[in-house]
Amino acid sequence: MSDTQLTADELDERERRLRADFEDAKAAYQRAGANFDRIADELRDIRLLRREMESNQ
């Protein structure tokens, strides 16, 4: 880190902001994972339905 002249209060504030950013990013990552799983499940269901339709023809 290049900011060697930071005060303890400035470090505390930087850490607080980074922790908040971390939690926001973590929540977004988890939402993205849930969306990915939902989409993957829907695609799997479509593939299964398509196979079933093709086998009934």
PyMOL CGO cylinders between C-alpha atoms (Angstrom):
from pymol import cmd
from pymol.cgo import CYLINDER

trace = [
    CYLINDER, 0.00, 0.00, 0.00, 1.39, 3.40, -0.93, 0.3, 1, 1, 1, 1, 1, 1,
    CYLINDER, 1.39, 3.40, -0.93, -0.51, 5.45, 1.68, 0.3, 1, 1, 1, 1, 1, 1,
    CYLINDER, -0.51, 5.45, 1.68, 1.96, 5.19, 4.57, 0.3, 1, 1, 1, 1, 1, 1,
    CYLINDER, 1.96, 5.19, 4.57, 0.85, 8.43, 6.25, 0.3, 1, 1, 1, 1, 1, 1,
    CYLINDER, 0.85, 8.43, 6.25, -2.72, 7.39, 7.09, 0.3, 1, 1, 1, 1, 1, 1,
    CYLINDER, -2.72, 7.39, 7.09, -4.04, 8.00, 10.57, 0.3, 1, 1, 1, 1, 1, 1,
    CYLINDER, -4.04, 8.00, 10.57, -5.72, 5.29, 12.61, 0.3, 1, 1, 1, 1, 1, 1,
    CYLINDER, -5.72, 5.29, 12.61, -9.10, 6.95, 11.94, 0.3, 1, 1, 1, 1, 1, 1,
    CYLINDER, -9.10, 6.95, 11.94, -8.44, 6.98, 8.21, 0.3, 1, 1, 1, 1, 1, 1,
    CYLINDER, -8.44, 6.98, 8.21, -7.49, 3.32, 8.28, 0.3, 1, 1, 1, 1, 1, 1,
    CYLINDER, -7.49, 3.32, 8.28, -10.63, 2.53, 10.26, 0.3, 1, 1, 1, 1, 1, 1,
    CYLINDER, -10.63, 2.53, 10.26, -12.77, 4.38, 7.72, 0.3, 1, 1, 1, 1, 1, 1,
    CYLINDER, -12.77, 4.38, 7.72, -11.04, 2.68, 4.78, 0.3, 1, 1, 1, 1, 1, 1,
    CYLINDER, -11.04, 2.68, 4.78, -11.55, -0.71, 6.41, 0.3, 1, 1, 1, 1, 1, 1,
    CYLINDER, -11.55, -0.71, 6.41, -15.22, 0.05, 7.14, 0.3, 1, 1, 1, 1, 1, 1,
    CYLINDER, -15.22, 0.05, 7.14, -15.82, 1.01, 3.51, 0.3, 1, 1, 1, 1, 1, 1,
    CYLINDER, -15.82, 1.01, 3.51, -13.99, -2.04, 2.21, 0.3, 1, 1, 1, 1, 1, 1,
    CYLINDER, -13.99, -2.04, 2.21, -15.95, -4.33, 4.49, 0.3, 1, 1, 1, 1, 1, 1,
    CYLINDER, -15.95, -4.33, 4.49, -19.21, -2.78, 3.28, 0.3, 1, 1, 1, 1, 1, 1,
    CYLINDER, -19.21, -2.78, 3.28, -18.08, -3.15, -0.35, 0.3, 1, 1, 1, 1, 1, 1,
    CYLINDER, -18.08, -3.15, -0.35, -17.08, -6.74, 0.38, 0.3, 1, 1, 1, 1, 1, 1,
    CYLINDER, -17.08, -6.74, 0.38, -20.51, -7.56, 1.81, 0.3, 1, 1, 1, 1, 1, 1,
    CYLINDER, -20.51, -7.56, 1.81, -22.24, -5.93, -1.18, 0.3, 1, 1, 1, 1, 1, 1,
    CYLINDER, -22.24, -5.93, -1.18, -20.06, -7.89, -3.61, 0.3, 1, 1, 1, 1, 1, 1,
    CYLINDER, -20.06, -7.89, -3.61, -20.64, -11.11, -1.67, 0.3, 1, 1, 1, 1, 1, 1,
    CYLINDER, -20.64, -11.11, -1.67, -24.42, -10.62, -1.81, 0.3, 1, 1, 1, 1, 1, 1,
    CYLINDER, -24.42, -10.62, -1.81, -24.27, -9.92, -5.56, 0.3, 1, 1, 1, 1, 1, 1,
    CYLINDER, -24.27, -9.92, -5.56, -22.12, -13.03, -6.06, 0.3, 1, 1, 1, 1, 1, 1,
    CYLINDER, -22.12, -13.03, -6.06, -24.65, -15.15, -4.15, 0.3, 1, 1, 1, 1, 1, 1,
    CYLINDER, -24.65, -15.15, -4.15, -27.57, -13.72, -6.16, 0.3, 1, 1, 1, 1, 1, 1,
    CYLINDER, -27.57, -13.72, -6.16, -25.69, -14.44, -9.37, 0.3, 1, 1, 1, 1, 1, 1,
    CYLINDER, -25.69, -14.44, -9.37, -25.07, -18.02, -8.22, 0.3, 1, 1, 1, 1, 1, 1,
    CYLINDER, -25.07, -18.02, -8.22, -28.75, -18.49, -7.43, 0.3, 1, 1, 1, 1, 1, 1,
    CYLINDER, -28.75, -18.49, -7.43, -29.71, -17.08, -10.83, 0.3, 1, 1, 1, 1, 1, 1,
    CYLINDER, -29.71, -17.08, -10.83, -27.18, -19.34, -12.53, 0.3, 1, 1, 1, 1, 1, 1,
    CYLINDER, -27.18, -19.34, -12.53, -28.63, -22.40, -10.76, 0.3, 1, 1, 1, 1, 1, 1,
    CYLINDER, -28.63, -22.40, -10.76, -32.20, -21.41, -11.66, 0.3, 1, 1, 1, 1, 1, 1,
    CYLINDER, -32.20, -21.41, -11.66, -31.30, -20.89, -15.32, 0.3, 1, 1, 1, 1, 1, 1,
    CYLINDER, -31.30, -20.89, -15.32, -29.34, -24.15, -15.46, 0.3, 1, 1, 1, 1, 1, 1,
    CYLINDER, -29.34, -24.15, -15.46, -32.33, -26.00, -13.96, 0.3, 1, 1, 1, 1, 1, 1,
    CYLINDER, -32.33, -26.00, -13.96, -34.70, -24.47, -16.51, 0.3, 1, 1, 1, 1, 1, 1,
    CYLINDER, -34.70, -24.47, -16.51, -32.39, -25.39, -19.39, 0.3, 1, 1, 1, 1, 1, 1,
    CYLINDER, -32.39, -25.39, -19.39, -32.12, -28.95, -18.09, 0.3, 1, 1, 1, 1, 1, 1,
    CYLINDER, -32.12, -28.95, -18.09, -35.92, -29.17, -17.88, 0.3, 1, 1, 1, 1, 1, 1,
    CYLINDER, -35.92, -29.17, -17.88, -36.27, -27.92, -21.46, 0.3, 1, 1, 1, 1, 1, 1,
    CYLINDER, -36.27, -27.92, -21.46, -33.75, -30.47, -22.70, 0.3, 1, 1, 1, 1, 1, 1,
    CYLINDER, -33.75, -30.47, -22.70, -35.65, -33.25, -20.91, 0.3, 1, 1, 1, 1, 1, 1,
    CYLINDER, -35.65, -33.25, -20.91, -38.98, -32.09, -22.31, 0.3, 1, 1, 1, 1, 1, 1,
    CYLINDER, -38.98, -32.09, -22.31, -37.51, -31.85, -25.80, 0.3, 1, 1, 1, 1, 1, 1,
    CYLINDER, -37.51, -31.85, -25.80, -36.13, -35.42, -25.57, 0.3, 1, 1, 1, 1, 1, 1,
    CYLINDER, -36.13, -35.42, -25.57, -39.47, -36.65, -24.32, 0.3, 1, 1, 1, 1, 1, 1,
    CYLINDER, -39.47, -36.65, -24.32, -41.28, -34.92, -27.20, 0.3, 1, 1, 1, 1, 1, 1,
    CYLINDER, -41.28, -34.92, -27.20, -38.85, -36.34, -29.74, 0.3, 1, 1, 1, 1, 1, 1,
    CYLINDER, -38.85, -36.34, -29.74, -39.18, -39.86, -28.36, 0.3, 1, 1, 1, 1, 1, 1,
    CYLINDER, -39.18, -39.86, -28.36, -43.00, -39.64, -28.59, 0.3, 1, 1, 1, 1, 1, 1,
    CYLINDER, -43.00, -39.64, -28.59, -42.92, -38.77, -32.31, 0.3, 1, 1, 1, 1, 1, 1,
]
cmd.load_cgo(trace, "trace")
